[in-house]
Amino acid sequence: MVQNVDLREILKGYSNKWVALSADNNKVVGVADNPSEALEQAHKNKEQNPILTKTPENYGTFIL
């Protein structure tokens, strides 16, 4: 069964950015304007399996 995770607090402040999250969804390990840079930052932060998402420009309700 898939578990819902509330990412509002973790993603607050990252409007309209590509964000790489740790595999456990507990922290941001990379942020950039494009996905490849966000993934590169995540790998530099030793996160082997980051979760990549694009945050909305106007943050409201957002379901991954």
Secondary structure in CASP SS format (residue, H / E / C, confidence):
PFRMAT SS
TARGET T0000
AUTHOR 0000-0000-0000
METHOD secondary structure of the structure
MODEL  1
M C 1.00
V C 1.00
Q C 1.00
N C 1.00
V C 1.00
D C 1.00
L C 1.00
R H 1.00
E H 1.00
I H 1.00
L H 1.00
K C 1.00
G C 1.00
Y C 1.00
S C 1.00
N C 1.00
K C 1.00
W E 1.00
V E 1.00
A E 1.00
L E 1.00
S C 1.00
A C 1.00
D C 1.00
N C 1.00
N C 1.00
K C 1.00
V E 1.00
V E 1.00
G E 1.00
V E 1.00
A E 1.00
D C 1.00
N C 1.00
P H 1.00
S H 1.00
E H 1.00
A H 1.00
L H 1.00
E H 1.00
Q H 1.00
A H 1.00
H H 1.00
K H 1.00
N C 1.00
K C 1.00
E C 1.00
Q C 1.00
N C 1.00
P C 1.00
I E 1.00
L E 1.00
T E 1.00
K E 1.00
T C 1.00
P C 1.00
E C 1.00
N C 1.00
Y C 1.00
G C 1.00
T C 1.00
F C 1.00
I C 1.00
L C 1.00
END
